[in-house]
Amino acid sequence: MEILAKSDGIMVARGDLGVDLPYSSQVFATQKEMVAACNAVGKPVSVATQMLDSMQRNPRPTRAKVTDVGTAVLDGAHAVMLSGETAAGKYPIESIRADRTAAVRGAVDLPAKLIVVITMTGKSARYIARHRPTVPVLAFCTDAQVARRLQLHR
């Protein structure tokens, strides 16, 4: 919790967790705990490492990898990060499409309504997103730098 209190956001590096934890089954539970802790205090959290690893070699992901992405979305992760799939894989474009599709399908159970925020500094949108509403937050602003920063929030 000390790291969370001093950070602006957290990246759950699943590969590192797999090395540091004695059993791979603990990665799943630890990921869920870290995402929940970030959401409880309103900090952005990204889940990364081997999300669609099978797509480094194949044009279609395995069901297990699609489930990894869907689980991260349903747990409340702000972002799912691909790395080797897009940097060194044979199918980078397909990986991005599969990630997007899996994330959208994982969020199907959420209501299909929207919160629209008009903001100059991004503070209003971040405040609303911090409370993790069950609907998406769409922020409109005129400052490109603010818009880039808001991409880390939901």
C-alpha positions as CSV (number, residue, x, y, z in Angstrom):
1,M,0.0,0.0,0.0
2,E,3.0,2.3,0.5
3,I,3.9,2.2,-3.2
4,L,0.2,2.9,-4.1
5,A,0.1,5.9,-1.8
6,K,3.2,7.4,-3.4
7,S,2.4,6.6,-7.1
8,D,0.4,8.4,-9.8
9,G,-0.7,5.0,-11.2
10,I,0.2,1.3,-11.2
11,M,1.2,-1.1,-13.9
12,V,0.5,-4.8,-13.0
13,A,3.4,-6.5,-14.8
14,R,2.2,-10.1,-14.9
15,G,5.5,-11.5,-16.2
16,D,7.3,-10.1,-13.2
17,L,4.6,-11.4,-10.8
18,G,5.1,-14.8,-12.4
19,V,8.8,-14.7,-11.6
20,D,8.4,-13.3,-8.0
21,L,5.5,-15.4,-6.8
22,P,6.0,-19.1,-6.0
23,Y,2.9,-20.3,-7.8
24,S,1.5,-19.0,-11.1
25,S,-2.0,-19.3,-9.6
26,Q,-1.1,-16.4,-7.3
27,V,-0.6,-14.1,-10.3
28,F,-4.4,-14.1,-11.0
29,A,-5.3,-13.3,-7.4
30,T,-2.6,-10.7,-7.0
31,Q,-3.6,-9.0,-10.2
32,K,-7.2,-8.8,-9.0
33,E,-6.1,-7.4,-5.6
34,M,-3.8,-4.7,-7.2
35,V,-6.5,-3.6,-9.6
36,A,-9.1,-3.4,-6.8
37,A,-6.7,-1.4,-4.6
38,C,-6.0,1.1,-7.3
39,N,-9.7,1.5,-8.1
40,A,-10.5,2.0,-4.4
41,V,-8.2,5.0,-4.2
42,G,-8.9,6.3,-7.7
43,K,-5.5,5.6,-9.3
44,P,-5.1,4.5,-12.9
45,V,-4.0,0.9,-13.3
46,S,-2.7,-0.9,-16.4
47,V,-2.4,-4.7,-16.8
48,A,0.5,-5.8,-18.9
49,T,2.8,-8.6,-20.0
50,Q,1.8,-11.6,-22.1
51,M,-1.8,-10.5,-22.5
52,L,-2.1,-11.9,-26.0
53,D,1.3,-13.8,-26.0
54,S,0.0,-16.5,-28.3
55,M,-0.3,-13.8,-31.1
56,Q,3.5,-13.4,-31.3
57,R,3.4,-16.6,-33.5
58,N,-0.3,-17.0,-34.5
59,P,-2.8,-14.7,-36.2
60,R,-5.5,-15.7,-33.7
61,P,-5.3,-15.6,-29.9
62,T,-6.0,-18.6,-27.7
63,R,-9.2,-18.6,-25.6
64,A,-7.0,-18.3,-22.5
65,K,-5.4,-15.1,-23.7
66,V,-8.7,-13.5,-24.7
67,T,-9.9,-14.4,-21.2
68,D,-6.9,-12.7,-19.7
69,V,-7.8,-9.4,-21.4
70,G,-11.5,-9.8,-20.6
71,T,-10.7,-10.5,-16.9
72,A,-8.5,-7.4,-16.7
73,V,-11.4,-5.3,-18.2
74,L,-14.0,-6.7,-15.9
75,D,-11.7,-6.3,-12.9
76,G,-11.6,-2.6,-13.7
77,A,-8.2,-2.0,-15.3
78,H,-7.9,1.3,-17.0
79,A,-5.7,-0.1,-19.7
80,V,-4.4,-3.4,-21.1
81,M,-0.9,-3.1,-22.5
82,L,0.5,-5.3,-25.3
83,S,4.3,-5.5,-25.6
84,G,6.0,-8.4,-27.3
85,E,2.8,-9.0,-29.4
86,T,3.3,-5.7,-31.1
87,A,7.0,-5.1,-30.8
88,A,8.4,-8.5,-31.9
89,G,5.4,-10.5,-32.9
90,K,4.5,-11.6,-36.4
91,Y,1.0,-10.2,-36.2
92,P,1.1,-6.7,-34.5
93,I,-2.0,-5.3,-36.2
94,E,-4.1,-8.4,-35.5
95,S,-2.9,-8.3,-31.9
96,I,-4.2,-4.8,-31.5
97,R,-7.5,-5.7,-33.1
98,A,-7.9,-8.8,-30.9
99,D,-7.1,-6.8,-27.8
100,R,-9.7,-4.2,-28.6
101,T,-12.3,-6.8,-29.4
102,A,-11.6,-8.8,-26.2
103,A,-11.8,-5.7,-24.1
104,V,-15.1,-4.6,-25.6
105,R,-16.6,-8.1,-25.3
106,G,-15.4,-8.2,-21.7
107,A,-17.3,-5.0,-21.0
108,V,-20.6,-6.1,-22.6
109,D,-22.2,-6.6,-19.2
110,L,-21.7,-3.0,-18.3
111,P,-24.6,-0.6,-19.1
112,A,-24.3,1.1,-22.6
113,K,-24.8,4.6,-21.4
114,L,-22.3,7.5,-21.3
115,I,-21.1,10.4,-19.1
116,V,-20.0,13.4,-21.1
117,V,-17.7,16.0,-19.5
118,I,-16.5,19.3,-21.0
119,T,-13.3,20.3,-19.3
120,M,-10.5,22.7,-19.6
121,T,-8.0,21.2,-17.3
122,G,-9.2,17.6,-17.1
123,K,-9.9,17.8,-13.4
124,S,-13.6,17.2,-13.7
125,A,-13.2,14.2,-15.9
126,R,-10.5,12.7,-13.6
127,Y,-12.7,13.3,-10.6
128,I,-15.7,11.4,-12.1
129,A,-13.4,8.6,-13.4
130,R,-11.9,8.2,-10.0
131,H,-15.2,7.0,-8.7
132,R,-15.3,4.2,-11.3
133,P,-18.8,4.7,-12.7
134,T,-20.2,1.7,-14.4
135,V,-20.6,3.8,-17.6
136,P,-17.8,5.3,-19.8
137,V,-16.7,8.8,-19.3
138,L,-16.2,10.8,-22.5
139,A,-14.2,14.1,-22.0
140,F,-14.1,16.9,-24.4
141,C,-11.3,19.5,-24.1
142,T,-9.4,21.9,-26.4
143,D,-5.9,21.3,-25.0
144,A,-4.1,18.4,-26.7
145,Q,-1.8,17.9,-23.7
146,V,-4.9,17.5,-21.4
147,A,-6.5,15.1,-23.9
148,R,-3.3,12.9,-23.9
149,R,-3.3,12.8,-20.1
150,L,-7.0,11.9,-19.9
151,Q,-6.3,8.8,-22.1
152,L,-5.1,7.2,-18.9
153,H,-8.4,7.6,-17.1
154,R,-11.8,6.1,-17.8
